[in-house]
Amino acid sequence: MPMNKTTAVDIFIVGGGMIGSSLAAQIAPSGMHIALLENRAPAPYDPASTPDLRVSALSPASISFLEAAKAWPAIAAMRSAPFRRMQVWENQRDQSTLFDAAEVDVPCLGHIIENRLVQLACLEALQNHENVTVLCPDEISRINYHPEGSHISLASGQSFEAKLLIGADGANSQVRKAAGIALDSRQYPMHALVATVNIEGGERDITWQRFTPDGPQSLLPLPGDYASLVWYHRPSEVRRLLTLDDTALLDAFRQHFPKALPEITGLVHRGSFALTRSHATHYVRQGVALIGDAAHTIHPLAGQGVNLGFQDAAVLSNLLLKAWHDHKQIGALSHLSQYEQQRKLGNHLMQRAMDAFSYGFSNDIAPLRFARNLGLRLANHQGPLKREVIRYALGLGTSRQHLPAPLRKLIPQRTA
Ligand SMILES: Cc1cc2nc3c(=O)[nH]c(=O)nc-3n(C[C@H](O)[C@H](O)[C@H](O)COP(=O)(O)OP(=O)(O)OC[C@H]3O[C@@H](n4cnc5c(N)ncnc54)[C@H](O)[C@@H]3O)c2cc1C
């Protein structure tokens, strides 16, 4: 039987989704030997195709990170839908608040982009780096975490020895399990029904979100005459809705979504997602680090999940580049624990803020209804406060001292 040679690398990243591939693209120019493993090859971009089901609202801070990783030009050359305004309302449109990019002097509040296109652009950015090996599609047959260097064997027969193992392998992270890192997790009593729909008329540079006692509903513009619709509801109701044929499901959308939206004329894709808040008890150990959904998942109602992942990648890449430059051991706990210190509390507070939103808006208890209506009205009128909240949500940094004390508690101090 032939003996397989083991390849030594500085960093082995498991998971070439949006976060793992963008992290690799950001550190690739250093010359470190990097292997990136992804078990599902993304389909190539076809401009004639309809938009995918899985999309994300990327903040300006995430877009800056993708620019630094040299992935943004490829995304811009494919497709994305910038939005300048965000309308949030509770049941009636007159109890709403409008967030506008002009209020914080930025060209847009974000872009809605198909997850696969972000991944494709990051993988493309890796092509010019001979020091990076992309293993896709391939999968782990065995993973042996060791603080001084992990051993990874792949189904293809290749094997690797890595000074640093990075888990960017999503919520069900194999790296997290291999490193013996525990997970706190809680299932929300709500599922998300997600659909790509055809739309006609209406404005296209705006996202809409309405809070109802059953859960939020949102419509996000996509390039062309498409939008991504998300309907949060009890798991049993989402299951029932998904048994409907296309005509009946479209009727349900038209009946239950606000009339003020563009007309929903067709259904392209549909699916559903269970929603879990989870947080790894540690992000790092000597020789291993977790980023993105491998470290934390969050209620998606405010579209923060992958944006937090890009912030993880930005902080971790800076620390790794510095350690490499200073000829330090790349898997040493000294710099890895700085990554955990800079990211874990902020991610935890964001999870709690999303829980507060989800609970505060998804019920019909009278005092909470009063408080959220008041909150939306205040948000509409308090110029400086509103500006600071928008800046924070966009990852543009905010002056926490300008916020009232209860909000300061919710908004973590930026350390990066
Ligand atoms: C309904 C819904 C809507 C959302 N909307 C938004 C939004 O608008 N904005 C936002 O910021 N976030 C949003 N999110 C969250 C966002 O989708 C996730 O935070 C994001 O996908 C996490 O990226 P990731 O790369 O960390 O993990 P993943 O996207 O899970 O990627 C992990 C990758 O690793 C690969 N992989 C896994 N295991 C292995 C293995 N053993 N070997 C090799 N490869 C492996 C997978 O194939 C995958 O490509 C939403 C989530 C949901 C459910």
The ligand as an ORCA input file, in Angstrom:
! r2SCAN-3c Opt
* xyz 0 1
  C     -32.644     32.716      7.200
  C     -31.298     33.321      7.453
  C     -31.036     34.614      7.000
  C     -29.802     35.219      7.261
  N     -29.579     36.487      6.836
  C     -28.438     37.107      7.161
  C     -28.181     38.472      6.779
  O     -29.000     39.122      6.118
  N     -27.010     39.054      7.156
  C     -26.091     38.374      7.907
  O     -25.074     38.970      8.298
  N     -26.263     37.077      8.236
  C     -27.413     36.431      7.888
  N     -27.604     35.125      8.250
  C     -26.521     34.402      8.919
  C     -25.474     33.938      7.905
  O     -26.080     33.159      6.888
  C     -24.406     33.121      8.617
  O     -23.948     33.852      9.734
  C     -23.238     32.843      7.661
  O     -23.633     32.010      6.596
  C     -22.075     32.191      8.409
  O     -21.006     32.017      7.523
  P     -19.851     30.970      7.855
  O     -18.926     31.008      6.697
  O     -19.342     31.211      9.226
  O     -20.617     29.577      7.946
  P     -21.381     28.776      6.809
  O     -22.116     29.708      5.916
  O     -22.171     27.719      7.509
  O     -20.211     28.118      5.971
  C     -19.473     27.022      6.448
  C     -18.804     26.356      5.254
  O     -18.030     25.280      5.715
  C     -18.270     24.135      4.913
  N     -18.063     22.977      5.788
  C     -18.743     22.630      6.889
  N     -18.226     21.543      7.455
  C     -17.179     21.181      6.688
  C     -16.229     20.128      6.758
  N     -16.258     19.228      7.743
  N     -15.297     20.046      5.805
  C     -15.244     20.952      4.795
  N     -16.097     21.976      4.689
  C     -17.052     22.098      5.624
  C     -19.698     24.283      4.434
  O     -19.916     23.578      3.223
  C     -19.800     25.790      4.244
  O     -19.403     26.202      2.955
  C     -28.818     34.493      7.975
  C     -29.066     33.188      8.415
  C     -30.296     32.606      8.147
  C     -30.571     31.204      8.647
*
